[in-house]
Amino acid sequence: MSQINLLTNERIVDRTNTEYYNALRTNIQFLGKDIKVIALTSTSENEGKSTVSVNIAISLAELGYKTILVDLLWLVDSNLLTK
């Protein structure tokens, strides 16, 4: 499995929009202290889920929050849904 240094990958880490991600992080903080999991999803590819996830994770980690980022592709066989 290949490794990517997220902090130096300009295609993923968007430093020009840091304030937007910090604002999103602040809104997440207002949800309460019991928040343990944040899940991002969409209905199609290339909508920016990984980019947003990485930037939010970096923003939370920079504040000192324990942060684990899991990025995966979950595929379901459509034949299984029809049975």
URDAUR-V392002 format. One record per run of one state. SS is the DSSP state (A for helix, B for strand, O for the rest). FROM is the first residue (numbers start at 0). LEN is the number of residues. If there is no record, write none. Layout:
SS,FROM,LEN ; SS,FROM,LEN
This chain:
O,0,5 ; A,5,3 ; O,8,6 ; A,14,15 ; O,29,19 ; A,48,14 ; O,62,15 ; A,77,4 ; O,81,2
